[in-house]
Amino acid sequence: MSIRPSGVQARGIEAEVRKPRALNVRSVLMPFAPASPAEFRKVVAGAEELRRLGFLVADASPLPPEGYFAGTLSGRRNEFAEGLGRDDVDALVAVRGGYGSNYLLDDLEIGPGQKPKVILGYSDLTSLQTYLWRRFAWIGFYGPMLAAGLEAGEGAGKGYDKDSLLVAVGKMDGGWTLNLRGETLSSGEAQGRILGGCLTLVETTLGTPWELDTRGSILLLEDRGMKPWQVDRALMHLRQAGKFEGVQAIVLGEFPECNEPAIGSETVREVCARILGALGMPIVYGAAVGHTPRPMLTVPLGVKARLKAAGEGKLEILEPAVIP
């Protein structure tokens, strides 16, 4: 495995960003399971939803689960690498998150000439998306998965937002605007590249060769099931590691299932306001991204954007995430 220790950003990211080809109704999407296993009925429902949108879904043989992983390490890694190399596959859609994508990164064989493809997913997929950004400057797509969003359906609770998904993977010219459906913690406007993902997974890149370089970014952070003090610890770790230095703006998710552990404790919102509010940058909290009980927005990672922190917050995507 050969990784540039300084990261692509240190070598002039403007010339190196690589975008996948746009998807259309003739595109073939292949399921892959880099992390935890999923219920078969949910996988089937998610595949049917992709077909309803007009995509073709490649046949994929489910891996035999191994403990809390969707399959053996070699099986999961080979499935992903082979999917990237298949000429008859246009995009890879994760089955679900959970845990295990980080295992794929050691000894992952991807040639420097490999063309990027749309890789759709969120949560544990942050590990894989960050690795591909740092090593190859591939644009990522932080959005629904077969058994985590797509299976629930368009516009449904814990489902997905159809418009943001299709524009992210299909719009080849100009930009678009995402209404974040959150609230402003710190008002203002700022421009940068959207980076980040699941808070826990962003934090665990620290000290690895694919540690996220957050300078100049609009940093997306979201998660679920954390106590307020756990969110506090993660944010303080990132702050003390210098990961908020040079960040232009921050978009935070809703952090569902993160209730205060005791009467009188701070909420996650209050923790974020206290730690991040002092940074003096635009911040939107409660966006419908990643782990959300609302229809999940699809956010392209690595593209230029402008955050308008006012009211519910708007994220203006300033360039297409795909090419013709």
N, C-alpha and C positions, 0 to 999 in steps of 0.2 A: 504494500500500500504506500503510495507516494503522495504526500500532501504538502503544499507550500506552507510552511510554518507561518509566514507573515500574512497569509490570506490573500484572496484576489483583490480585496479592497485596497491593499497597500500598493498594488501594482497598476492602479488606474482602472477602477471599476467601470468607468463610462465606456471604455472600449471593449470590455470583456463580458458584459452581461449577455447571457444567451437565453433566447426565448424559444419555446416549443412551437410547433405548427398549430394553427387554430383547428378546433374541432367543428364538425358539421354533422348533418344527419347520416352521412356515410361513414363516419368515424367509428372505429372499433375500440372499445374500452375493455381492458382486462382487469378482473379482480385480483388483488394480491393481499396476502395476510402476513405483514411483517411483525406483528405483535401478539395480541391475545386472540383466542378463538372466539367465534360468534355463533349465535343460534342460527341453525340452518334456515329456518323459516324467515328470519330477518334478512339473511343474505339473498334469498330468493326474491323477497319483496323489494329489496334495494335494486336488484338487477332488473326486475320488472319496471321499476320507476325509470331507470335509465332508458329502457326500451320505449316507454311511454313518451319520453322526451325526444325520441327519434334516433337514438344512438343504437349501434350494434354492440352486443356484449359477447366477448370471446369466451369459449368454453374453458373452464378451469377446474381441475380436479382438486377438491379440498384436501389439504394436508392433514394427516392424522395428528390430533392434538398431543402435545407433550407437556404435562403439568399445566401451568398457567400460560404457556406459549401455544400459538396456533399450529406449530409443527417444530421439527428439529431445527437447529440453527442452520445447518447446511441446506435443508429443504426451503426454509424461508429466504435465505440469502440467494440461493439459486433461482427461486421463483422470481424474485425481483430482478436479478441480473438478466435472466432469460427474457423476461417481459420487455425490458429496455432494448434488448437486441432483436426482438421480433419485428420484421418489416411489416407484418400484417396487423400490428397493434399500434394504435395511435396515442393511447393514454392508459395510465394505470390508476385504478381507483382502489383505495384501501378498503378492506373489509370492515375493520374497526381499529381502535387504538388499544388502550389497556396498558400493556408493558411488553417491551422486547425489541423495539426497533433499533435501539442502541447496539445490540449484539451484532447486527448486520454490518456495522461500520468497520469493524476490524476485518481486514483482508477482503473487503469488498472490491471486486475487480470490475472497474469501469474504465474503458479505454479513453484516452484524451480526445479521440475522434468521435466518440459516441454522441449522437444528436440528442438534445434534450426532448423529453416528452412531458405532456401534462401529467403531473402526479398530484392527485387530489386526496386530501385528508387533513385531519387536525389532531389535537391532543398528542398522543405518543409519536405521531408522524413528525412532530417538531424536530426530533433528533435527526431524522433522515433529511428533512427539508433544510435544516441548518447545515448539515454535512455537505449536501449538494450545492448549496449557495457558497459555502466557504471554499470548497475544492474546485468547483466548476463555474460559479456564478450563474447557476440555473435559477430561473424564475420558478417559484413554488405557488401552490394554490391551497390556501387554508380554508377548507370547506367540508361539506358533508361526505360521509362514507356510506358504504352499502348498508351496514347494520347499525349506523349511528347518524341518522338524519334522512337519508334517502328512503329508508324503509318506512318512515312515518309519513312521508308524502309532502308535496308542495304546500306551503303555507300553513302547515299543521304545527301544533305545539311539539317541540323537540324534532321538528321536521326541518325543511330547508327553504330558503328563498330562491325561487326559480330564476328571477330576472338577474340577480347578481351572479348566480352560477353560470348562466349561459353567456352573459356579457364578458365575464372573466376569461372563459375558455374559447370564446368565439369571435370577439370583437377585434378586428385587425387594424382599425384606424381610430385615431383620436382617443379621448378619455371618457370617463363617466363619473357619476357621483353616487356615493353610498350614504344614505341616511342611516347613521349609526344607532339611532333609537335609544340613545343613552342620556346622560346629563353632563353638563359642563362642571368640572371641578375647578378649572383655572382657564379663563377665557383667553382668546388670542388666535392667531394664525401662524402656521409654520409649514415649511416644505422640507421633504426629505424622502429617503427610500423606506418603504414599509418593510420592517423586519420583526422577527420575534415569533410568538406563538404561545404555547402553553408555558406558564410561568415556571413550573417545576422543571420542565425539560430545558428551558433557556438557562436556568440556574445550573443544571448539571452539565452544561457544556463547558463551564469554567474549568480551566486547567487541561482541557483536551486540545488536540491540534485543530479541532473545528469550533473552538470557542467563538461565540458570535461577536463580531466587531460591530458595536452599536453606534459608533460615531456617525453623525450626520443622518441618523434614522428617525423615522416616526416609529416608535417602539410599541408593538402590540403585545400585551400581556394578559392572559386569562387563564382560569383554572376552575376546578370544582372540588368540593368536599374537604376544604382546608379550614382549620380553625383560624380565627383572626390572628392569633399569635404566630401561626405557621406562615401566613402571608407576610406578616411583619418580619419574621426571620428571613424569608426569601428576598424581600425587597431590601432589607438591610445588607444582606450578603451581596446583592448586586451593586448597591451603592458603595459599599466598602471596597468592592473589587473594581470600582471606577466605571461601571457599566452605564451610568447615567451621564457621564461626562461627554459632552458633544452631542447628546440626544437632542433633537429639535422639538419633539412633541411625543405624547404618550396616549395610546388608546387602551383602555382597560375593559375587560369583559364584565359580566354580571356576578361571577363567583357564586354560582348556586350551591346550595347545601353547605354553606360556610357560616352557619349561625354562631352567634357569640356563645362561648362555653360557659359563661356565668353571668348572673345579673350584674349589670354595671360595667361589663366589659365593652371595649370598643367593637364596633362592627367592622367588617372588612372595608367598607366604604370609608369609615373614619380612619382606619389604619392607612389606607392609600392617600387620603387627603392630608394626613399629618406628615407622612414620610415624603411623598412626592410633591405635595403642594408647595413646599419650600424651594423646589428646584427652579421656579420662575419660568415655566414653559406651559404651553397649552395642553390641557389634559381633559379627556372625556372619559367618564366612568359609566359602566353598565351597558356597553355596546352589545348588540345581538350577534356576537361572534363566538365561535368555538362552542364550549359548554354553555348552552343557553336553553331555557325552557321555551323560547320563542323560535320562529323560523330562522334558521342559521344563515347569516350572510356569508358569501364566499369572498375572501379577500386575497388578492394576488400579493405574493411576497417578493420583494426585490425591485418593484417598480417605483418610479417617482410619484409622489402624491403630495397633496396639501391638506392639512387638517384645519378645519374651521371649528374651533371650540366655542360654540355659542348655542344655547338651547340644547337640543338633542344631539348636536354634533354632526358634522358632515365631513366625509373623507373624499376629496376630489382626486380621482386617479388620473394622472396627467399623461399617461402613455398606455398603449395597448400592452397586454401581458403576453400576447401571442403574435406570430408572424404568419403571412399567407403560406 
